[in-house]
């Protein structure tokens, strides 16, 4: 699992962790029952505070994407379902094209919203 934190995105580290894990779950890279790293382990790996990771995990739990249990850790929820492969593929094409054209994520989101 690859998660990175960037200081120049305009998003807090907890928002970045939340968004990236959400993306891994919705694209099927993390499946129902898969265990996430412990809060302390992921915080250590990313060089951020454990409270930051805990906040991201709480947000994922509120989204219904993960469940946390004392003793068994945090796992992808059985209710979490990845999007259809075609949608994930189209999103990758949009992402690649937008980056190649020099668009920011916010710009690409505006284009998608306008088309939606």
Residue pairs with C-beta under 8 A, 6 or more apart in sequence:
1 24
1 29
1 30
1 37
3 16
3 17
3 20
3 21
3 42
3 45
3 46
4 16
4 20
4 46
5 13
5 16
5 17
5 46
5 47
5 48
6 16
9 16
9 105
11 19
12 52
13 46
13 48
13 52
14 52
14 53
14 55
14 56
14 59
15 56
17 42
17 46
17 48
17 52
17 53
17 56
18 55
18 56
18 59
18 60
21 30
21 36
21 56
21 60
21 65
21 66
22 60
22 63
22 65
23 29
24 30
25 60
25 65
25 66
25 76
25 80
25 82
26 65
26 80
26 82
26 83
26 88
27 82
27 83
27 88
27 91
28 82
28 83
28 85
28 88
30 36
30 76
31 76
31 82
32 76
32 77
32 78
32 79
32 80
32 81
33 75
33 76
33 78
34 75
34 76
35 73
35 74
35 75
36 42
36 57
36 66
36 73
36 74
36 75
36 76
37 45
38 73
38 74
39 50
39 53
39 54
39 57
39 74
40 50
42 53
43 49
43 50
43 52
43 53
46 53
57 66
57 68
57 74
60 66
60 74
61 67
61 68
61 74
64 77
64 79
64 80
65 76
65 77
65 80
66 74
66 75
66 76
66 77
66 80
67 74
67 75
67 77
68 74
68 75
69 75
82 88
94 108
94 112
95 108
98 105
98 107
98 108
98 111
103 111
